[in-house]
């Protein structure tokens, strides 16, 4: 039987540790830090925006809000951001979790992820494209594509999303050219 949230909390609440992140070249902060206290489990998780497809912003969004669309998918550009490109892929239809996708859409997803990753790398000077799935804020299924600039070793790895918040935004004309290059590569 799996560990319950309450059991996990009791096991770890007084045993949190700070990993040696200050020694990592990729860690974006200097100085001593300590982990926050772990909050006790809640009775019920807070509903995500658009839960059950009700009042979902992504379902209501117009195609004009997206940089690329197909019959069943849409690509949203975020920015300008601190990194060269951040886009989100989402199905037109409302699904909450990857496992909710019908097999045909799941198969398309794999092909699209590869196409989008290649399209982003086609910009040039992209070191990696991180493909991530976070879904705690909004229920409408989406994947993040986060382009990391090449040759800046401090920006590698899982801290890229944090570095995006720290770095000043890419100049708008460069950001727009990057987005245009991605869209052109997807055609």
N, C-alpha and C positions, 0 to 999 in steps of 0.2 A: 504494500500500500504506500503511495507517495506521501512525502512529508507535507503536512498542512501548513498554510501560511502562519498559523499560530505557533506550530512547532518550530518552524524556521525562525521566526522572530525570537522565541525563547532561547533557541540554541545560539543565536548570533548577536543579540542586542547589546551585550556587554563585552563583545569580543571583536568589535570592528577594528580593522587595522588600516594603516595608511601605507599603500604600496610606495616603493621608492621612486615615485614619479619625478621628483626634483632631480633625479640622476638621469632621466631620460631626455635625450636631445629633442624629442618631439613634444615634450610637455610645454604648454604655452605660458606657464606662470613661474615666477621666481618667489622664493620665500617659503617659510614653513606653513604647512596646511594640515588640517586634521579633518577626518570625516565627520559629517553631521550625525547626530544620533538617529538611529533607525526608528521610524515611527511604527507603532503597533498596527497590525492589520485592521482594516476597516470592515464593517459589516457587509458593505457592498461597494464595488468600485463606482466612481463617478461616471455617469453616462458620457459617451463620446459624442461629439457634435455629429448630428445626422443619424443617430442611432436608429436602426431599423428602417433606414431610408426616409425617416420623417424629418422634414425641414432641412434636408441635406444641401449644403451650399454647392457641393460638387455636382450633384444631380441637376441642380437648377442653373448651373453656369452655362453660358452660351459658348458656342465654338469660337467666337471672336476672342474669348479670353485665353485661348490656347494658341501655341505656335505651330502645332501640327495635330491633325486629326485623321482618323480613319473611320471605317464603319463601326468599329467596336472599341477603339482606344483613343485617348487624347493625351497630349504632352503639354504640360504647363511649365513656363519659364519663370523662375524666381529671380528677382534682382532689379538692378545690379546688386551683386553680393561681393564679398571679399575674395572669393575664388572665381576663376574664369567663367564657369557655367555651373548652375544648379537647375536641374529640371526634374519634374515629377511626372511619372507615367501612371495613368489611371484608366480603368475600364469605364466605358460610358455607363454601363449598367451598375447598379449599386450592389456591391459585394462587400462583406465585412472582413473576411480573412482569405488568405491564399487558398486554403482548402475548400472554400466555397465555390471557387471557379469551376465551371464545367470543363471537362477534359479538353475540348476543342479550344477554349479560351486559354487554358493553362499551357497548351502546346504553342499557341500564338505568342504567349508571354515570353517564353524562352527565346524565340526567334527575335521578337521585338527588343528584348534586353540586349541581345548581341548587336543588333542593328544600331540601337541608340548609343551603346558604348563605343562602337566604331565611329559613328557620326561625331561624337564628342571628341574622340582622339584625332579626328581629321582636322580639327582647328589648328593643331600644331602646338608644340611646347606644353603638352599635357602629359604629366608623369603617370598618372593612374586615374581611372574613373571608379569611384567607390559606388557600388550599388547597394542600397540599404532599404530595409523595410521597417519603419516605425509606424505605429498606428494608434498611439494612445490618445491623440488629440481629436482626430476625426475618424469616423468609422468607414467612410468611403475608401476602399482599398487603393493604395498608392505605393509606388516605389520611388525612392530618391536616387538621382544620379548626380554625384558630386565630383566635379573635375578638380583634380589637384594639379597645380602648376609643376612642370618638370624642373628638375635640378635645384629644388629648394628642400633639402633633406629634412629640415625641421617640420615641414608640413605633412610628412608621410604618416600613414596609419590612421588609427581610430580618432585621433584628435583633429583631423581635418575639418570636421563639422564645427568644432569649437574655434579653430583658427578662422573659419569663415566669419564668425561673429566678431572676432578681434580685428581682423584686417579691414582697412578702409575699403569701401566699394570700388570695384573696377570702374574706370571711367566709362560713362554711358555709351560713348561711341564704340569703344572696344567691346563692351558687353554685347551691344546690339550686333556688331559684326560676328562675334562668337556664336550668338543665337542663330543668326542668318546662316552661318556655315553649317551648323547642326541641321537645320531644317533643309538646306540644300542637299546635304548628304543623305537625308532620309527619303528624298523624292526618287 
